[in-house]
Structure formats: C-alpha cells, structure tokens
Amino acid sequence: MNKGDLFSIYLDGVMMTVCVLGFYSEEYSGEEMAILAIVSQENMVHMPLEDLEVLFPKRRFIN
C-alpha cells in the first residue's frame, strides 16, 4: 500500500472507494498506522497535475 493508492471495499454491504493519504507510527506501541479517506464516486474529480499546481503552489506546501 502506497500513498495515493485507491481501492474499493465493501462495508455493511455498501461498496466504498478508499484513498491512502499517508502513514505514521503510533506513539506508544510503535505500530504503523494508515490515514485513509473515503471517496464518494459521485464527487470524484480527475484533473491534470498542472491544474492543481496553479491552485496549490509548491513553495507553500511540503509533503
């Protein structure tokens, strides 16, 4: 699993699309945790990276 991966799961009989946002280590146990987001298929937008760079300049955000 990598940051940015999309996959579908069934939760309570409903198919959901999930995106991996990132990872971190839990402070006390050291266990690696994943940060996930549920994506609505109706609201998913595909756009070129160049269009995003106009909205979010590289100098203001660091990954």
C-alpha positions as CSV (number, residue, x, y, z in Angstrom):
1,M,0.0,0.0,0.0
2,N,1.4,3.4,-1.0
3,K,0.3,7.0,-0.5
4,G,-2.3,7.9,-3.2
5,D,-3.5,4.3,-3.8
6,L,-7.2,3.9,-4.4
7,F,-9.1,0.7,-3.6
8,S,-12.7,-0.4,-3.1
9,I,-14.1,-2.3,-0.1
10,Y,-17.5,-3.5,1.0
11,L,-18.6,-2.1,4.3
12,D,-22.0,-3.2,5.6
13,G,-22.9,-4.3,2.1
14,V,-22.0,-0.9,0.5
15,M,-19.1,-0.5,-1.9
16,M,-16.8,2.4,-0.9
17,T,-13.7,3.8,-2.6
18,V,-10.8,4.4,-0.1
19,C,-7.7,6.5,-0.7
20,V,-4.5,6.2,1.3
21,L,-3.4,9.6,2.5
22,G,-0.4,8.7,4.5
23,F,1.2,6.8,7.3
24,Y,2.5,7.3,10.8
25,S,3.8,5.3,13.7
26,E,1.6,5.2,16.8
27,E,3.4,6.9,19.6
28,Y,3.1,4.3,22.4
29,S,3.0,1.0,20.6
30,G,5.1,1.9,17.6
31,E,2.6,0.2,15.3
32,E,2.4,1.7,11.8
33,M,-1.0,3.2,11.1
34,A,-2.5,4.3,7.8
35,I,-4.5,7.5,7.3
36,L,-7.4,6.8,4.9
37,A,-10.2,8.8,3.3
38,I,-13.5,7.5,1.9
39,V,-14.1,8.9,-1.6
40,S,-17.5,9.4,-3.0
41,Q,-17.7,8.1,-6.6
42,E,-20.2,10.9,-7.4
43,N,-17.8,13.6,-6.2
44,M,-14.5,12.2,-7.6
45,V,-12.8,14.6,-9.9
46,H,-9.8,13.8,-12.2
47,M,-7.6,16.7,-13.2
48,P,-4.1,17.3,-14.6
49,L,-1.4,17.9,-12.0
50,E,-0.5,21.2,-13.7
51,D,-4.0,22.5,-12.8
52,L,-3.5,21.6,-9.2
53,E,-0.1,23.3,-9.1
54,V,-1.9,26.6,-10.0
55,L,-4.2,26.2,-7.0
56,F,-1.5,25.0,-4.6
57,P,1.9,26.5,-5.3
58,K,4.8,24.2,-4.4
59,R,6.5,26.8,-2.2
60,R,3.6,26.9,0.2
61,F,3.0,23.2,0.8
62,I,5.6,20.5,1.6
63,N,4.7,16.8,1.6
